[in-house]
Amino acid sequence: MSETTHGNTMKKTALVTGANKGIGYEIAAGLARSGFRVGVGARDPGRREEAVDKLRAEGLDVFGVPLDVTDDESVAAAAVLLEEEGGLDVLVNNAAITGGMPQEPSRVSAAQVLQVVDTNVVGVIRVTNAMLPMLRRAASPRVVNVSSTVGSLTLQTAQDEAVGPISAAYSPSKTYLNAITVQYAKELAGAGVLVNAGCPGYVATDLNGHRGTRTPEQGAAVFLELATLPDDGPTGTFRDESGVQPW
Ligand SMILES: NC(=O)c1ccc[n+]([C@@H]2O[C@H](COP(=O)([O-])OP(=O)(O)OC[C@H]3O[C@@H](n4cnc5c(N)ncnc54)[C@H](OP(=O)(O)O)[C@@H]3O)[C@@H](O)[C@H]2O)c1
């Protein structure tokens, strides 16, 4: 039995990284509304507390998890906290940065690329590996990676509808994240851990100066689905609201 016990109720626990704002905040809210106890992962104490207070004001069962995905010690401490909270059923790797634009291949700096990959890819590996012992003990463990169709090589090279800006850091980091998703899915196939990636669509958040056309709540929807897949659900897939997307 892996569902965590709090008081007299059996509840599943989820952790969302970068949950203090944007799509991550709405994923945390959506999971809590559907009955999860949710760890609100956030690196800044003030922003974390503000998000937790706002979610609790809605009557949601959430707790703050100090978490900088680029910091090994922070990630290890977050895993200890989750263990103390009773374990983990669902991990949503949402935290990411663009690394700043422009980032055409000919102009990008090595530091820019390293920072983006450290956050968007290595951060996911750090957090996933730290949480895996708990996920392996869960009854229906799920890992959900928040990716983007700008990481799809197929869509980027489509003749008629190429997606995304020319980018040597952010877009390739999502391509790498998609590749990592497949590798985790393959390794964990026998362990019952379903690992999938999704794209929220073009969502108005700080990440894109609020130029997106969808709301964070709309963007969160596909991840709520992936977080609550049935045990015979897919693993190693990449999808958005309209269905499976090409790698
Ligand atoms: N918006 C879109 O149109 C769109 C499209 C496709 C995919 N996505 C993906 O959706 C996810 C969420 O993005 P968003 O649009 O909601 O952006 P956002 O509003 O900028 O939120 C990003 C979140 O990640 C956190 N974060 C960044 N670096 C971190 C670190 N080192 N450790 C912990 N947390 C960190 C941020 O925390 P701070 O507040 O401390 O900076 C923030 O909570 C990302 O994976 C993004 O790539 C977004």
The ligand as an SDF file (V2000), in Angstrom:
LIG
                    3D

 48 52  0  0  0  0  0  0  0  0999 V2000
    3.8190   29.0140  -21.3260 N   0  0  0  0  0  0  0  0  0  0  0  0
    3.8300   28.2710  -22.4230 C   0  0  0  0  0  0  0  0  0  0  0  0
    3.2910   28.6530  -23.4930 O   0  0  0  0  0  0  0  0  0  0  0  0
    4.4720   26.9250  -22.4160 C   0  0  0  0  0  0  0  0  0  0  0  0
    4.4250   26.1490  -23.5960 C   0  0  0  0  0  0  0  0  0  0  0  0
    5.0000   24.8790  -23.5950 C   0  0  0  0  0  0  0  0  0  0  0  0
    5.6010   24.4030  -22.4350 C   0  0  0  0  0  0  0  0  0  0  0  0
    5.6510   25.1900  -21.3230 N   0  0  0  0  0  0  0  0  0  0  0  0
    6.2830   24.6250  -20.1380 C   0  0  0  0  0  0  0  0  0  0  0  0
    5.4230   24.7410  -19.0170 O   0  0  0  0  0  0  0  0  0  0  0  0
    6.1900   24.7370  -17.8100 C   0  0  0  0  0  0  0  0  0  0  0  0
    5.7550   25.8710  -16.9160 C   0  0  0  0  0  0  0  0  0  0  0  0
    6.0390   27.0840  -17.5760 O   0  0  0  0  0  0  0  0  0  0  0  0
    5.1670   28.4040  -17.3810 P   0  0  0  0  0  0  0  0  0  0  0  0
    4.7770   28.8540  -18.7280 O   0  0  0  0  0  0  0  0  0  0  0  0
    4.1390   28.2020  -16.3440 O   0  0  0  0  0  0  0  0  0  0  0  0
    6.3350   29.3920  -16.8830 O   0  0  0  0  0  0  0  0  0  0  0  0
    6.5220   30.2920  -15.5880 P   0  0  0  0  0  0  0  0  0  0  0  0
    5.2660   30.9840  -15.2300 O   0  0  0  0  0  0  0  0  0  0  0  0
    7.7530   31.0810  -15.8600 O   0  0  0  0  0  0  0  0  0  0  0  0
    6.8220   29.2080  -14.4390 O   0  0  0  0  0  0  0  0  0  0  0  0
    8.0250   28.5100  -14.3870 C   0  0  0  0  0  0  0  0  0  0  0  0
    8.1520   27.9080  -13.0190 C   0  0  0  0  0  0  0  0  0  0  0  0
    9.3880   27.1880  -12.9450 O   0  0  0  0  0  0  0  0  0  0  0  0
   10.0710   27.6130  -11.7800 C   0  0  0  0  0  0  0  0  0  0  0  0
   11.5060   27.4120  -11.8740 N   0  0  0  0  0  0  0  0  0  0  0  0
   12.3870   27.8940  -12.7800 C   0  0  0  0  0  0  0  0  0  0  0  0
   13.6260   27.5000  -12.4700 N   0  0  0  0  0  0  0  0  0  0  0  0
   13.5340   26.7490  -11.3440 C   0  0  0  0  0  0  0  0  0  0  0  0
   14.4580   26.0640  -10.5360 C   0  0  0  0  0  0  0  0  0  0  0  0
   15.7780   26.0840  -10.7900 N   0  0  0  0  0  0  0  0  0  0  0  0
   14.0070   25.3710   -9.4620 N   0  0  0  0  0  0  0  0  0  0  0  0
   12.6990   25.3480   -9.1730 C   0  0  0  0  0  0  0  0  0  0  0  0
   11.7610   26.0030   -9.8860 N   0  0  0  0  0  0  0  0  0  0  0  0
   12.1870   26.6950  -10.9570 C   0  0  0  0  0  0  0  0  0  0  0  0
    9.6970   29.0720  -11.6270 C   0  0  0  0  0  0  0  0  0  0  0  0
   10.0000   29.5150  -10.3190 O   0  0  0  0  0  0  0  0  0  0  0  0
   10.3540   31.0810   -9.9970 P   0  0  0  0  0  0  0  0  0  0  0  0
    9.0490   31.7980   -9.8170 O   0  0  0  0  0  0  0  0  0  0  0  0
   11.1550   30.9730   -8.7450 O   0  0  0  0  0  0  0  0  0  0  0  0
   11.1550   31.5960  -11.1640 O   0  0  0  0  0  0  0  0  0  0  0  0
    8.2120   28.9730  -11.9000 C   0  0  0  0  0  0  0  0  0  0  0  0
    7.5330   28.4980  -10.7680 O   0  0  0  0  0  0  0  0  0  0  0  0
    7.6460   24.7940  -18.2660 C   0  0  0  0  0  0  0  0  0  0  0  0
    8.1940   23.4980  -18.2720 O   0  0  0  0  0  0  0  0  0  0  0  0
    7.5590   25.3240  -19.6790 C   0  0  0  0  0  0  0  0  0  0  0  0
    8.6670   24.9790  -20.4560 O   0  0  0  0  0  0  0  0  0  0  0  0
    5.1140   26.4190  -21.2750 C   0  0  0  0  0  0  0  0  0  0  0  0
  1  2  1  0
  2  3  2  0
  2  4  1  0
  4  5  1  0
  4 48  2  0
  5  6  2  0
  6  7  1  0
  7  8  2  0
  8  9  1  0
  8 48  1  0
  9 10  1  0
  9 46  1  0
 10 11  1  0
 11 12  1  0
 11 44  1  0
 12 13  1  0
 13 14  1  0
 14 15  2  0
 14 16  1  0
 14 17  1  0
 17 18  1  0
 18 19  2  0
 18 20  1  0
 18 21  1  0
 21 22  1  0
 22 23  1  0
 23 24  1  0
 23 42  1  0
 24 25  1  0
 25 26  1  0
 25 36  1  0
 26 27  1  0
 26 35  1  0
 27 28  2  0
 28 29  1  0
 29 30  1  0
 29 35  2  0
 30 31  1  0
 30 32  2  0
 32 33  1  0
 33 34  2  0
 34 35  1  0
 36 37  1  0
 36 42  1  0
 37 38  1  0
 38 39  2  0
 38 40  1  0
 38 41  1  0
 42 43  1  0
 44 45  1  0
 44 46  1  0
 46 47  1  0
M  CHG  2   8   1  16  -1
M  END
$$$$
